[in-house]
Amino acid sequence: MLQRLRKLIGAHSQPAAMLPAVPAGERIYAIGDIHGRLDLFEALIEDIERDDRDAASPARSTVILLGDLVDRGPASAQVVGRARAWQDQRAVRILAGNHEEMFLSAFDDIEILRHYLKHGGRETLLSYGIDRDTYDEATIEQVRHLMEAAVPQQDRDFIAAFESAVVMGDYLFVHAGIRPQVPLDQQERRDMRWIREPFLRFAGPHPFMVVHGHTITQTADVQPNRIGIDTGAFRTGVLTALVLEGTDRRFIQAVADDGQTTILREYAST
């Protein structure tokens, strides 16, 4: 089991003195792109709460959802509701991804709606209770009206309040990444939600260690200047959380296989 987890994570070792750190007394759980996989999200929530409760040392713990809660998977509406409920119970900060941006923009722009529906939006609308046959027979204008009627304003307001970036200690949490060599206060919101290149290939240092989702990799993508944790939950059945405490890093994954969900943990510092 541990060998399988190490393969899934693909972690790289660094000397402890070189590792960035989170503030003393803090523990962070960063969760990658959920994309409507309520089953994996629920399993990860349960294990994160267990992990936090059973930790050897007490700490103020914060969960950071890296965005793209919605689209592609079958239960986006339910994921949004579960995220709100979890935020009511503990410290949960939520970043807006490009899919949240498309979702909100689709209410007001027919062309964005057309694009959105081709990139996972259809599954989101169905999760809000729109009848599949009615949806399939609807014109794009009718779909817009169905969307307006089905999605509660409470959900739209909740998603609109998602953050663009979070800084904690030496770490910067964003959905997609940042534009290299641009100060954080000059970063464009679109880049933080959409960028791939030149962010992914940039090998130089950033002002912070960047933790991001958005770009799917088979394993957690641990680089000297960034850590990507979008392991493609909607497609692979693997939802990844990065746990940070001091200079330690470890991973928790919810893995769906043959109808069962297994929790895998990597305890070694990396």
Secondary structure, 3 states (H helix, E strand, C coil): CHHHHHHHHCCCCCCHHHCCCCCCCEEEEEECCCCCCHHHHHHHHHHHHHHHHCCCCCCEEEEEECCCCCCCCCCHHHHHHHHHHHHHHCCEEEECCHHHHHHHHCCCCHHHHHHHHHHHHHHHHHHCCCCHHHHHHCCHHHHHHHHHHHCCHHHHHHHHCCECEEEECCEEEECCCCCCCCCHHHCCHHHHHHCCCCCCCCCCCCCCEEEECCCCCCCCEECCCEEECCCCHHHHCEEEEEEEECCEEEEEEEEEECCEEEEEEECCCC
